[in-house]
Amino acid sequence: MILRIEPEGSVTTVYTEALDLTELGSVRCSRASHVEPTSDGAWSADLSPVGGPVLGPYALRSEALAVEVAWLEGWLAS
């Protein structure tokens, strides 16, 4: 799990249940991306909510989900 901690103390991460985030303070969740089916039955990962690209198409939803998480983790680490 990658945590990006800003100088003022806010923390940004890709949500998982690996860590109880309430231990860090109040929690606000917002969508960073959307994995959606395309019109031809493939899958894409739309990262536009955080200023990212639309990735895909991928044959499997699991592929799109994996690419989505990898991209978001790279974004957090930058």
PyMOL CGO cylinders between C-alpha atoms (Angstrom):
from pymol import cmd
from pymol.cgo import CYLINDER

trace = [
    CYLINDER, 0.00, 0.00, 0.00, 1.40, 3.38, -1.01, 0.3, 1, 1, 1, 1, 1, 1,
    CYLINDER, 1.40, 3.38, -1.01, 0.54, 6.38, 1.15, 0.3, 1, 1, 1, 1, 1, 1,
    CYLINDER, 0.54, 6.38, 1.15, 1.24, 9.87, -0.18, 0.3, 1, 1, 1, 1, 1, 1,
    CYLINDER, 1.24, 9.87, -0.18, 1.56, 12.21, 2.79, 0.3, 1, 1, 1, 1, 1, 1,
    CYLINDER, 1.56, 12.21, 2.79, 1.38, 15.91, 2.02, 0.3, 1, 1, 1, 1, 1, 1,
    CYLINDER, 1.38, 15.91, 2.02, 3.23, 18.57, 4.09, 0.3, 1, 1, 1, 1, 1, 1,
    CYLINDER, 3.23, 18.57, 4.09, -0.04, 19.71, 5.72, 0.3, 1, 1, 1, 1, 1, 1,
    CYLINDER, -0.04, 19.71, 5.72, -0.72, 16.12, 6.85, 0.3, 1, 1, 1, 1, 1, 1,
    CYLINDER, -0.72, 16.12, 6.85, -3.31, 14.87, 4.36, 0.3, 1, 1, 1, 1, 1, 1,
    CYLINDER, -3.31, 14.87, 4.36, -2.87, 11.30, 3.17, 0.3, 1, 1, 1, 1, 1, 1,
    CYLINDER, -2.87, 11.30, 3.17, -3.84, 9.92, -0.25, 0.3, 1, 1, 1, 1, 1, 1,
    CYLINDER, -3.84, 9.92, -0.25, -3.90, 6.23, -1.08, 0.3, 1, 1, 1, 1, 1, 1,
    CYLINDER, -3.90, 6.23, -1.08, -5.67, 3.63, -3.20, 0.3, 1, 1, 1, 1, 1, 1,
    CYLINDER, -5.67, 3.63, -3.20, -8.27, 2.27, -0.81, 0.3, 1, 1, 1, 1, 1, 1,
    CYLINDER, -8.27, 2.27, -0.81, -7.95, -1.30, 0.37, 0.3, 1, 1, 1, 1, 1, 1,
    CYLINDER, -7.95, -1.30, 0.37, -8.93, -2.95, 3.61, 0.3, 1, 1, 1, 1, 1, 1,
    CYLINDER, -8.93, -2.95, 3.61, -5.26, -3.68, 4.44, 0.3, 1, 1, 1, 1, 1, 1,
    CYLINDER, -5.26, -3.68, 4.44, -5.09, -0.71, 6.81, 0.3, 1, 1, 1, 1, 1, 1,
    CYLINDER, -5.09, -0.71, 6.81, -7.77, 0.87, 8.98, 0.3, 1, 1, 1, 1, 1, 1,
    CYLINDER, -7.77, 0.87, 8.98, -7.50, 4.41, 7.63, 0.3, 1, 1, 1, 1, 1, 1,
    CYLINDER, -7.50, 4.41, 7.63, -9.58, 5.81, 10.48, 0.3, 1, 1, 1, 1, 1, 1,
    CYLINDER, -9.58, 5.81, 10.48, -6.45, 5.31, 12.62, 0.3, 1, 1, 1, 1, 1, 1,
    CYLINDER, -6.45, 5.31, 12.62, -4.96, 8.25, 10.66, 0.3, 1, 1, 1, 1, 1, 1,
    CYLINDER, -4.96, 8.25, 10.66, -7.89, 10.58, 11.33, 0.3, 1, 1, 1, 1, 1, 1,
    CYLINDER, -7.89, 10.58, 11.33, -11.09, 11.44, 9.50, 0.3, 1, 1, 1, 1, 1, 1,
    CYLINDER, -11.09, 11.44, 9.50, -11.51, 9.70, 6.16, 0.3, 1, 1, 1, 1, 1, 1,
    CYLINDER, -11.51, 9.70, 6.16, -12.92, 11.09, 2.91, 0.3, 1, 1, 1, 1, 1, 1,
    CYLINDER, -12.92, 11.09, 2.91, -13.19, 8.69, -0.02, 0.3, 1, 1, 1, 1, 1, 1,
    CYLINDER, -13.19, 8.69, -0.02, -13.53, 9.82, -3.62, 0.3, 1, 1, 1, 1, 1, 1,
    CYLINDER, -13.53, 9.82, -3.62, -13.38, 8.00, -6.92, 0.3, 1, 1, 1, 1, 1, 1,
    CYLINDER, -13.38, 8.00, -6.92, -10.04, 8.24, -8.73, 0.3, 1, 1, 1, 1, 1, 1,
    CYLINDER, -10.04, 8.24, -8.73, -10.99, 6.15, -11.75, 0.3, 1, 1, 1, 1, 1, 1,
    CYLINDER, -10.99, 6.15, -11.75, -13.62, 4.02, -13.44, 0.3, 1, 1, 1, 1, 1, 1,
    CYLINDER, -13.62, 4.02, -13.44, -13.22, 0.56, -14.96, 0.3, 1, 1, 1, 1, 1, 1,
    CYLINDER, -13.22, 0.56, -14.96, -16.03, 0.15, -17.46, 0.3, 1, 1, 1, 1, 1, 1,
    CYLINDER, -16.03, 0.15, -17.46, -16.98, -2.14, -20.32, 0.3, 1, 1, 1, 1, 1, 1,
    CYLINDER, -16.98, -2.14, -20.32, -16.56, -0.77, -23.83, 0.3, 1, 1, 1, 1, 1, 1,
    CYLINDER, -16.56, -0.77, -23.83, -19.23, -1.04, -26.52, 0.3, 1, 1, 1, 1, 1, 1,
    CYLINDER, -19.23, -1.04, -26.52, -17.45, -4.05, -28.04, 0.3, 1, 1, 1, 1, 1, 1,
    CYLINDER, -17.45, -4.05, -28.04, -17.22, -6.06, -24.81, 0.3, 1, 1, 1, 1, 1, 1,
    CYLINDER, -17.22, -6.06, -24.81, -13.67, -5.11, -23.79, 0.3, 1, 1, 1, 1, 1, 1,
    CYLINDER, -13.67, -5.11, -23.79, -12.72, -3.11, -20.67, 0.3, 1, 1, 1, 1, 1, 1,
    CYLINDER, -12.72, -3.11, -20.67, -11.09, 0.28, -20.15, 0.3, 1, 1, 1, 1, 1, 1,
    CYLINDER, -11.09, 0.28, -20.15, -9.69, 2.10, -17.14, 0.3, 1, 1, 1, 1, 1, 1,
    CYLINDER, -9.69, 2.10, -17.14, -10.62, 5.78, -17.14, 0.3, 1, 1, 1, 1, 1, 1,
    CYLINDER, -10.62, 5.78, -17.14, -8.30, 7.73, -14.86, 0.3, 1, 1, 1, 1, 1, 1,
    CYLINDER, -8.30, 7.73, -14.86, -9.63, 11.17, -15.82, 0.3, 1, 1, 1, 1, 1, 1,
    CYLINDER, -9.63, 11.17, -15.82, -10.95, 11.94, -12.29, 0.3, 1, 1, 1, 1, 1, 1,
    CYLINDER, -10.95, 11.94, -12.29, -7.28, 12.44, -11.25, 0.3, 1, 1, 1, 1, 1, 1,
    CYLINDER, -7.28, 12.44, -11.25, -6.16, 13.94, -14.56, 0.3, 1, 1, 1, 1, 1, 1,
    CYLINDER, -6.16, 13.94, -14.56, -4.97, 10.66, -16.05, 0.3, 1, 1, 1, 1, 1, 1,
    CYLINDER, -4.97, 10.66, -16.05, -5.56, 8.88, -19.35, 0.3, 1, 1, 1, 1, 1, 1,
    CYLINDER, -5.56, 8.88, -19.35, -8.05, 6.28, -20.48, 0.3, 1, 1, 1, 1, 1, 1,
    CYLINDER, -8.05, 6.28, -20.48, -6.19, 2.96, -20.65, 0.3, 1, 1, 1, 1, 1, 1,
    CYLINDER, -6.19, 2.96, -20.65, -7.21, 0.00, -22.74, 0.3, 1, 1, 1, 1, 1, 1,
    CYLINDER, -7.21, 0.00, -22.74, -9.03, -1.73, -24.18, 0.3, 1, 1, 1, 1, 1, 1,
    CYLINDER, -9.03, -1.73, -24.18, -8.36, -4.95, -22.28, 0.3, 1, 1, 1, 1, 1, 1,
    CYLINDER, -8.36, -4.95, -22.28, -9.98, -8.30, -22.96, 0.3, 1, 1, 1, 1, 1, 1,
    CYLINDER, -9.98, -8.30, -22.96, -10.53, -9.02, -19.27, 0.3, 1, 1, 1, 1, 1, 1,
    CYLINDER, -10.53, -9.02, -19.27, -11.89, -6.82, -16.52, 0.3, 1, 1, 1, 1, 1, 1,
    CYLINDER, -11.89, -6.82, -16.52, -9.17, -8.15, -14.20, 0.3, 1, 1, 1, 1, 1, 1,
    CYLINDER, -9.17, -8.15, -14.20, -6.52, -6.80, -16.61, 0.3, 1, 1, 1, 1, 1, 1,
    CYLINDER, -6.52, -6.80, -16.61, -8.11, -3.35, -16.58, 0.3, 1, 1, 1, 1, 1, 1,
    CYLINDER, -8.11, -3.35, -16.58, -8.31, -3.42, -12.77, 0.3, 1, 1, 1, 1, 1, 1,
    CYLINDER, -8.31, -3.42, -12.77, -4.64, -4.38, -12.45, 0.3, 1, 1, 1, 1, 1, 1,
    CYLINDER, -4.64, -4.38, -12.45, -3.54, -1.63, -14.85, 0.3, 1, 1, 1, 1, 1, 1,
    CYLINDER, -3.54, -1.63, -14.85, -5.76, 0.85, -13.03, 0.3, 1, 1, 1, 1, 1, 1,
    CYLINDER, -5.76, 0.85, -13.03, -4.14, 0.10, -9.65, 0.3, 1, 1, 1, 1, 1, 1,
    CYLINDER, -4.14, 0.10, -9.65, -0.62, 0.11, -11.13, 0.3, 1, 1, 1, 1, 1, 1,
    CYLINDER, -0.62, 0.11, -11.13, -1.20, 3.50, -12.76, 0.3, 1, 1, 1, 1, 1, 1,
    CYLINDER, -1.20, 3.50, -12.76, -2.68, 4.98, -9.57, 0.3, 1, 1, 1, 1, 1, 1,
    CYLINDER, -2.68, 4.98, -9.57, 0.22, 3.67, -7.46, 0.3, 1, 1, 1, 1, 1, 1,
    CYLINDER, 0.22, 3.67, -7.46, 2.69, 5.26, -9.89, 0.3, 1, 1, 1, 1, 1, 1,
    CYLINDER, 2.69, 5.26, -9.89, 0.73, 8.51, -9.71, 0.3, 1, 1, 1, 1, 1, 1,
    CYLINDER, 0.73, 8.51, -9.71, 0.83, 8.40, -5.90, 0.3, 1, 1, 1, 1, 1, 1,
    CYLINDER, 0.83, 8.40, -5.90, 4.58, 7.73, -5.88, 0.3, 1, 1, 1, 1, 1, 1,
    CYLINDER, 4.58, 7.73, -5.88, 5.37, 10.66, -8.19, 0.3, 1, 1, 1, 1, 1, 1,
]
cmd.load_cgo(trace, "trace")
